Structures are given as structure tokens and as C-alpha cells.
């Protein structure tokens, strides 16, 4: 055992080594390291290696490991924190001549951050870009293409869904923060005790004045460290809103998917294509629509974006739809009533019914979209032209079906950059048909402005749903959105991402040969990116995930500082919850594994008003009844979770298991593979909006 380096062992491994020698296994990591070093020294009769040097090397290695496994708030982070504290203590004890340079890294401010999470907490545990990656064994960099086309394992049931990603993400965030917090008090106590002993030694060796100077220096550095710790949280800069006052017809940044980048001229745009975004549709409407006349606009497909990372089986990786839609419809052009689109595969679509029309088109082509209110008193006619060639009437629409709503130019793209001409160009790309005019040249009083964004950030709402899977979160969120259409709530959840990955008009799951868990991981990455973007745009949001972990709530809500932050807690009675869970399983075939629900019950915590949230609403039951039930859930989850599994003391099974320090200081080896099988956006609860029944194929 002479080759063991205690500094490089994790806490559980240190305890195993001490236990095998019949030594005491209690204490924090610095204490355990010291105890094991002493034992090893006695065994080999040699001197203990310089602890300060070992700690520095250990810290460097831990930092490298963190870079490799940054996708999770895992034991690696816990170990890094413990090693950093160990390094600070050991340097104080073993190298009194130094002026303690390393405590700069010691995470003391994290103790404070738990007291005031609204200000000091998030940055050290900010995991927006990190928690996302769970499929890859170690790296959190963009995933290589080969990871996706792997055939789905035969044993993997199709009930796997987006809720699983929430379980994994929120568990790991909690394990990386909340468990670390509880261990930190013990660690800091040990640090203070050892620091007191160290101070006595220095007083014996140095003059009192030098000791006083050193103490003042440390206090100054600590204050500086605390200030820099607070500054490390980077406030989100809001998007420039100069475009809002323009009366020109532009691409509407407010009425667009978050995954679309609108260029500065507000006439051209390109979709996100990295990772899972390459599988998503993303759309935008124009700022103005019309209720009458003969109007048109042009769309030039400027570039097929590089999506070489997609598997070869991906159907139509670069495609775009052009058309018209009502302001109240979703961004999925052609997939609901009052939404009419013509796609690059030669299909016309409305209400998710696809029919052959016109010709296929691709990058370099120009599509002109025509809207004719005047030809017939009872009907309007929507038609298109490709590179100036009229393709004929595509949609005859009864005016009564429109209910006198305006129709707006609308573009939906998947990996195609485009530019629009609403009439701003001196010359059109192709001449319009007779009697038609560009919508941008229609007098302002005859145009209809789309819904405008809130005037300032302080007018924006972000509502966080909190509740177990299938408790009714999505039902509540969708009802709120429908009841207040003027607020145009953006519902953000992993199932929303999946819903935007349709293939041939059908849900992605029915047309996907790759590993479903890999796709879920990609979707989680996309959602985290969208949450980051959302905080910089003046909109109203509903975060529709379980959010039962306090650490996950902090991570997601902190960037929305300045918004009206609200929590909606849905905890139905036990009988109602059991009924909803069973109903979701029957209707959607989505069974949340008992293990996942127990994990969430064990860690379920209720939000506090005035910390992250300006207001908290308890929907199903009053606060006291909710508290009582959540406490019962906590006990039920902790009592019924399976015991931790044994693992080799030097193995690294991060791909299949996450080893964490539990609240009693022992091991908590949670098998994450079970968490692929979750549930999500049904009308009865879950995490998104993948509820439509899309029976008609097309693109």
C-alpha cells in the first residue's frame, strides 16, 4: 500500500483504507488524510511527504478532473472543494513561513451563500452549461456525431421521456450543492480549529507584530475574496430594444423562438445548429399583419447551415417553410388552425395536414408568399411563387374561419439561414404579380401590429412550476397561457424541445432509430441554453419542470433577477396524485420509475418567499397541508430508497453511476440509467408541451 497517495483519494476511499487498518473513520477529509498519512508513515517507516506540495498537485489534478466531468455537480466537485479546504489547512500547519497564498481558493464564501442565496449563491454552482451533458462518459464539450445514430437498445422501453432528464439534472445539482453545504459546516469547524493551533505555533516562532500584520493581511484578503466572489455573478444584459419603436415591417424578435438568431437589420436570421438544436424547427413572425388587400413578401434561402454532426439517417436536415399565420398561433407554422405553410419538400401544411404542392426548394431559391383578401367576398386565397414562377393557389380559406383576425408573414426553418424582403429593397428579387404590393408598403393604418413586448424587464414575469412528475404542472401552465394570450407566455420545458423535433409531421420518437437517452441529453442541453437566452429577453416565461430541488431553483431563477419571479407549487393530495400518475401512464405510456419519484420525494423542498421569489402560490392545497405532505414525502423517499451499491474503491463509473456523499457522510451511489425512463408533458402534469396528436405526415 506504499504507493497510495492519500491526497488523491476520495473521502469514501480514505475511510475504506482507514477501516482496513482498524483506524477511526470519522472526520472531515483533511483529518482523514492526516490520519492515513500517519498510518502509512508508520507502516513504511519513512517520513510523510510534504503535505503542502501534495495538496497543490492534488488541487491541480482535481481541477483537471472537474474540467472533464463538468457536466454534473458530482462527487468530483465535492472532492475538489474538500481538497481545496485540505490544502488551505495543511499549508497553515506545515509551511508557517508562507503567508497562506492558497486560501484564496478556499470556498468560505459558499457558507455565506447558503444564508443569502438570492445574492451570493449561484455563481459558484452555476451549472447552466454543465449539468446538460449526461450521455457522454466524461466530456461536456459538443457531442460527436457518432453518439447519436447508435441503434436504440432492445431493452429500452419507449416510455423514456423528458422527465428523466429533469430527475437527473436536479438530483445532481442538489448533490453538488446541498450535500456540499452540509459537509461544509463540519469542514469549516475543522479549519478553524487547525488554524487556531497554527496561530499558536506562529506566535511562538515570530514576534507578535509580524503575527498581527499577517492576520490583518488575511482579513483583507478574505474581504477582497468575498467581494470578488459576489462580483463573479455576471448580470445578464438585456437585448437591445430599439427595433420595437420602428413602424417598418421587420422580423419580430418578441414573436420568435428563442433558438433563432435575428440579425441586426431585423430582416435576416439563422437558427442555432449546435448539438440538439440541429434537429429543431425554429420560427418567427413579422411585426405587422393585415386583414385585407392583396399583399406579398419574399424569402430568400441564403444558406444551408452545416449540420455534418447529424446522423445520415436524419430526414431533410435542411428545410424551410414559408407562409402566413395568426398572431395567436404557435411558431410551428402549418401545424394548427389559422397557420398556413409551404415547405421545401414540396408540401403544403395546415392543422398538421400535409399535401403535395408546388415544387421542392432549397438554398439559393426565393419564395414569394401571396395573400389575397379581395378576389372573393367569402374566401381568401394563399398562393406562392418559386423564383418568380407562380405555383397557383395553395390554400383557399373561408373568411369566417379566420374570425376577422389578421394574418402575419411567418417563416419556420430547420438549419436554413434566410432573408426577408417586406418591401424595403429598392428592387424585389422577382417581380410581384399584378395588383399585389409588399406588406411593408401597405399604409401603417391598414396594418395590424403584433403583440408588443413588455415595456421593461420589471414588467416581465417568470413563473416556476414546482411539483412531482404528473402532478398537474403542465395543465396549470397551459391554462394560464390560454387565459392570458396578451402575455404570450413562453413555456420552457424539455418536452417543448422534443416537440420541436418532429419528423415528417410526426413526433420524433416515432421516427427515431438512435438512442433515446442520447436525444434526451441533447434536449436538456438545448433547454439550458434557452434558459440562459431567455433571461436577456423581455418576455413572460413559465418554467415547466419539476423544480423540487432548491439548488435547481436557484440555478434557474438567479439569471432572471429584475423579473417578477413567481413560484407555483402543485402538491395534490396523495390520492389525487396517485390517480394522475396512473392516468398519465395509461394515456401516454409514460411510466416514471418508482426510484426516480422516491429520489424527488426525498429531496423535495418548498420555496421561500422573498429569497428567489416575489410571490408563491399554492394551487392544490394550502401551505400548511402542503408542508405536512412534503415532510411525509421526504421521510418516505429517504426510508424507501434502495441502499447504496458497492463499487471498487478506485473505479470511476461516472457514466453509469454517480457517487455522492450523502447527508450522513456515507456513499450514495445512484444509478442514473433508471432515470431515462420518465414522463413529461401531458395535460395531467409533467414537463412540456408534446401533447399533440399528429397523424398526418409531411414536412
Phi, psi and omega in degrees: 000007185293344182270005181283134174250104184305329181297335185263002179270148174280168185301315182295326179287323176299317180296322179295319179296318179293320180298321180295340180259005179073022182262165180296133182255008181271152176123171178279173185300315179303321180293317180296318179299314182297318181295318181290322179298320179297319180294317180296320180299319179292325181293317184261357175069013182254187181267152178285136180296155181300117187290326181297315180296315180299320182295320179296315178296320180296318179298320178298316181293318180298321178298319178296318179297322179298320178299322182286330184243033184292354180288355182214144171279078191251184179303335179301318179292320179299317181295323180296319179297317182293320180293324179295317178297320179300317182299317181297317181295313186294324180293325178296322185281317191267338184231069184296340183288342182277165178258039176050064181291326190285336179303351174304331184271343186297126189279049178301320182302337181298332178294318179294324186297332178289335180282322180233073187295337184293336184248305192266353193279308200298319191303313182298338182243015181299116186235022181311304181279352190262318187294340188302311192278114181234341184282322182288145184301316185227306192290151176245014178286170178309136188286142178289151182304322184299342183292336189272317187284006179300139179296147180294134179301141184298328185276355185278113181289153181283003179282354178301137184208183188294335180302329180299320179296323178295318179301310181299310186297315184286325175301311188289324175298317179295317180296326182280344185242303187293318178294320179298324180297317183292325179286339188291323179301317179297316182297315183294327176297316179295321179299315182295319180297314181292326179294324177297315178299319181297321181296322179296318180298317182294324178297326179289332186264337186235168178288159181295325182295317179295323178297319180295318179300316182296321181294316177298320180299318179296319181296319178298316181295323180296318178296318178297320181296318180296318180295317180293328178299317180292324182288342184296339176284116183270119179291142181284129176276133181283148179297144178299131184249020181298329182297337186296330184274355182287142175261003174285158174278119184228170168290132187271107181296332179282327183257056185211159174291148179294340184271012177249130177263109178273129183286170187299330181284352180059024177235351179225158184202161176216144182275157169294141182231355182287146176054226183292342178301332181294345178264356187261146167276147177217135189229171179203144172255168175274163184288337182231147173233184181221159176245359182198176178088189178238106187232163181205168170205162182244148174229124175256127176278103189277330185197138167276117183292151179288117177230043181296344179282350178284151178292157182295340181282350182298124183278127178048070183293334179236109182206154184216146174243144179235146177173207183225148179206160174283152182299335184277351184275168181284177178284349182280080184306128177088004185250012174203175180296153180062029179218120190229121184225152176237121187256162183294348177273005181081036180235140172255141186220137167208144185052032178064025173253123187250133178225152178296138178201140172060223183230164172286154176215160185208192183304136182100339180276157175239126178250129176254129180254123182251145178224118187240107177269345194262341188295324185223138181291337184257337186234157166246159182231130177249128180221170183220160174226144177248118181051040177089348180271120182292129181261001178087176182293132179257315181228113163272126186233130178290132180299328180295331179290333180281341179056039174062024175274155178281154173249139185243145170303141186213131177234134177235127186229151170229100176066033175229125173277149185211165176224141182249145172240104178266005180124002182282336181287146178297320178233136177291162176294324174218145182299144176280161174294157181301144177076357178263148177229154177293143183298331179290345180260000174290135179307144185304321183291345179262359177261160179243123180282135174291170180304130182268151180290163175304151185296323181213166183303322183295344178271353184274147178249144166229116183254126178255120174282140180225121179170163180291163177304138176069018181279345179119015184295312183294320177303313181296316183296317181291325177294319178297315180299317181291327183281341180229066184299334181294338180275345177046056179302134171265114178272122184248117178199161183297325179293334174297320178297311180301322182295336179270009180252026184300149178236123181054036177079000181249157177305143183305323185299328182282351183230028187238123181263349182279183180286125183293325181294328177293319179295321178298319179297318178298319180296322178296320176300315181299316181298316179299321177295318180295323176298321179295317180292320184303324183295343180259006181238141180280092179215175173251132187233151168234117178270103188260078173223181183291313174053037181276346179270131180300321182295322178293321178297317179298314183300319184280326187271334184304317180297342182270024177302132183102337173285165168280103186263121184233149175243138174239113184259124180242104177231090179291169175299161181302320181294314179296320181295317179299318179296315181295320180296317179294320181296319178297319179298320181288317186285324186244354181067029182248104181256116176282123181300145181302322180302316182295318180294321178297320177302315183289322177298317182298330185251005182297125174228150180268147181287161178246132180289138178091352178265290175256338190241138175283331178208153179228129179245128176258111192278309188276315183227162176291166186304312185297318178294323178295315179302315182299317181289322179295320176299322177295318177299317180304312181293317180300316181297314182292324182286333188252355176294143179295154179295154179297146180273147176287150173213160179300138188291342180246008182279162180230093186255043186296335183291322183257331183225151175243115179267122181232160175273120180275181189291342179264007177088003181262194182268149176224088184267099185262122179283114186278346184296327178302331187283000173290337189260087182236199178221174184198228202291069171266171175289356182252006179134159178135214192230025179178204187235028183279059190251351186289151176257098186261094187267347186255127183276157177155183179220000000 
